[in-house]
Amino acid sequence: MDKDGVALEAWEKLGFGFVEVGTVTALPQLGNPKPRLFRFPELGALINRMGFNNNGARSLAQRMEALQNSGKRPGIPIGINIGKSRVIPLESAHSDYLESFRLLYQHGDYIVLNVSSPNTPGLRDLQHVESLAKILGTLRDWEGGNASKPLLLKIAPDLAPKEITDIASLCEKEQLAGIIATNTTLDHSALRSNHHDEIGGLSGRPLQEKSTAVIRQLRDVTHLPIVGCGGIFSSANANEKFQAGANLVQIYTGFIYRGPALIREICSGLPYSCCGNSLTQ
């Protein structure tokens, strides 16, 4: 939602307990041609094919440094979500992710590796364990054995059960700080014949059960923290994610349709406070 971190001061004031900016890429890019974001209000859904439109990792690093120097950096944890630059071939993805990681390392309280957007050609292939291991190994090698920065992985909801298990195992091996479940889905079956379909990732209510199912499977195979995301429109939806095994939740489409009231409802409607939690606690 906030690709370039231009609204960081506002998110905390709206009540968020942590915020994640991006997805940002090492190279600036315009993203896919417009229109690229479509609403389906009757379904509580969105389709997007944004294509990682952003001003690049260096620009975000400069903005966050200026925010820090001004004394206006929010007090809540700030995560930075990084993705692959579109023009970089898949076989060089590890170097491209490293460039963003290097530039933004000191500015984020945690870093998210996004290999699951459906809107950059071939990106989801990087979820294959061999490709993912190369990327994670490259980042860990740069850290030099001092893996102090929390690193999370954001995965797709369309993975097969074995793929989810294999990814969770790799994340544990590489000592990741958590897994975000999930990104948007390519399953558009919720858009029945009386709805106009569009190419891109589907989010919102149609994703709710699918993302929760992934959380539940992850919790069965890993002890790592899980950030639940997908179809959260109420405190009850958020609670379903927690009951399935999530430790934190994120919202996007629900925020589009319901606005800041949804944040207050989630934080007050659960048996414990979800606001203020940190991935480093």
N, C-alpha and C positions, 0 to 999 in steps of 0.2 A: 504493500500500500504506500509506504514511504520509501521509495527506491533509493533516494539520495540523502536521506536523513535531514530533510528540510523542516520537519515538524516535531523534532525531538522534544522540545520544551512543552509542547501541547499534550503529548501522549500521557505524561505523568499527571498533568492537571485533570485529565479526563478520568483518571482513576486506575489506569493500568498498573499492574504490579511489576511488569517488565515489558520491554518492547524490543522488537527485532526489525532492523532496517534492511533494505535490499529487495530483491536479489541484486547484488552489484557484481560487475565483471571487471577483469583486469583492464580491458580496453573499453573506452566509451562506445556505446552503440545506440542506434535509434529505436531498435525493436522492430516488430512486425508492422506492416502497413495498417493504417486505420481504415475502418473501424475494427477494434480488436477486443472490446469488452461488451458483453451482451447480458441484459437482465431478463430473468424469467420470474417476475414477482409472484405469480400464482403458484409457483413451485418453490419459492424461496431459494432460487438458484442463480448462479452466474456461470457464464462461459467466458474464459479469457484466453487469448493467445498474444499476450503482451510481448513476449520475446526478450525479456530482460532489458527493457529500455532503461538506460541509466547513464550517468556522466562519467563512470569509471571509478576504479578503486582509489586512484590518487586524489581525485576531486573529493571523494567522501572523506579520506584521511585528512585533507586540509580543512574541510568543514568541521570535522570533529575536534581537531586540534584547536581551531579557533574557538569553538564552543567551550572547550576545557579551559583555555586561557582567559576567556571572558568571565569565568566563574558561573556560567549558566548551564553547565552540564547537568542533566537530571540526576536525582539521587537514586533512581531505580536502575536495575541492571539493564544494560544495552547490549543486545546481540547483533551481530553482523552476519548476514546471509550472503555467501559468495557462490557464484556459478561460473560456468565456462563461457568465455567469449565466443561468439558465434563463428568468427572467421578462423578460429584455431581448430585444426583437425583433432579428432578424438585421440589419436596416438600421442599428441602433445598436451593433452588435457592436464596431466600432472604438473607440468611447468606453468601452465596458465593459472591453475588454482594456487600454486605456490606464490606467484606474483601478487595476487590479491591478498593472500594470507600474510605475506611479508609486509605489505604496505599498511594493512589494517590491524595487525597483531596487537599493537599497544593500545588501540582505540576501542576495542570491543571487550565487554566483560565475558563474552563467549562468542565463538565463531561457529556458524552453521555451514556445512558442506551440502549444497543443493545439487543433487545428481538426479532429480526426479521430476523436474518440470517437463511437460510434454511439448513445450513450444520452442525448444531449441533442437534442431535435427540431431538425432542420435544420442542426445544427452542421457536418456534412460538406460542406454547400453552401459553406461559407466557404473550402474548398480551391480553389474556382474562382478563377482568376488575378485576375479583376477585384476580387472581394471580398477576397482575400488581400492584394492590392496596397494596398487602402485601409487595412487594418489595419496592415500593415508601415509604410506611409507615415505614418500617425498616430503610431506609436511613434517613428519616426525624427525626425519634426518636433519631438516633445517633447524628444528628446535634443539638439536644436539643433545638429546637425552634428557632435556629439561622440559617435559611436557606439562607446563604450568597453566597454559591457557585452556579452559574448557572447550572442547571441540565436540560438536554434535553432528549427526547425519540426518538429513531429511529424506524420507523414502516415499515411494509411490503407493497408492492403495491397490494397485493392480498386480502386485507381485504374487507369485505362487507361494504356497506355504513353505516349500523347501527353500526358496530364495530368501524368504524372510528369516528363516532359521539360520541359514548360512551367513547372511548379513549381520545378524545379531551376534553370532559367534566371532566374526571378524572384528566387530566393534568392541567386544570384550577384550579380544587379543590386543588391539591397538589402544586400549584404555581410554575409549571415548567417554565423554561426560554424559551422553544420553542420545536418544533417538527421537526424532520428531515424526509423528504418525498422524496425519499423512498430508501429502500434496494433493493436487486435484486429480480427478479420474478421467480416463478416456472412455469409460463406460457411459454412454449417453442413452441407455435404455429408458431412463426416467422421462426422456423427452418423447412422449407418445406422438402418434402421427399427427395430432392436432397442434403440435408445437413445431416451430421453425428451428431446425438444428443448425449449429455452427461448428466449425473446426476449432478445437481448443480443449482446455481442461475444464471439466465441470466441477463446481463447488457448491456448498450450501446444503440444504436439507437432503437432496438425493445422495449425498456422500456420507451422511450421518452413520448409518449402519455399517457401511463398508469400512470406514475409518476406525470405528469402534471394534470391529472384528479383528483388524490388524493389531490394535492395541492389546486386545485380549491374547492373541497369539504371541505377541512379543513378550508379554508378561509371563507366559508359560515357559519361555525359553531363555530369558535373560533377567538379571538383577539390575540392569542399568536403568537410570531414570528415563521416563517416557513423557514426552510432551504431546498431549492429545490435541488434534486439530481436525475439524471437518464436521460441518452441520450443527454447530453449537448456536442455538437461537434462544436458549433459556437456561436457568440454573439447573433444571432437570436434565437437560442435554449435557451440561458440564458434569453433573454428578454421575451420569452414565459413563462418561470417560474415566472419571476417578474410580468408579466401581470396577471398570474393566482393567484398571492397572495404571492409569496415567498419574503422574505426579504433579504436573502443571497442565494448563490448557492455554491455547491461543485461539483468537477469533479473527475472522476477516469478513466473510460474506454476511454472517449474522450482524456484524457491526454496520455493514452497509445498509441493511434493511431496518435494523432496530435502533441504531445510534447508541450514544453513551449510556442510556438507561440500561442496556444489556450488561454493561460492566458492573454497575451497581447491583443489579439483580443477581449476577453470578457470585459476587463477593459477599453478598448478604444472605443469599438463599441456600448456602451450603452449610453443613454442620461444623465446618471450620473455615477460617479465612484463607482464601487463595491469594489475596493481594499481599504484596511485599515479599513473597517467596523468592529466593534466589537460587539459581542453578549451582552456585558455589557453596550453599549452606549444606 
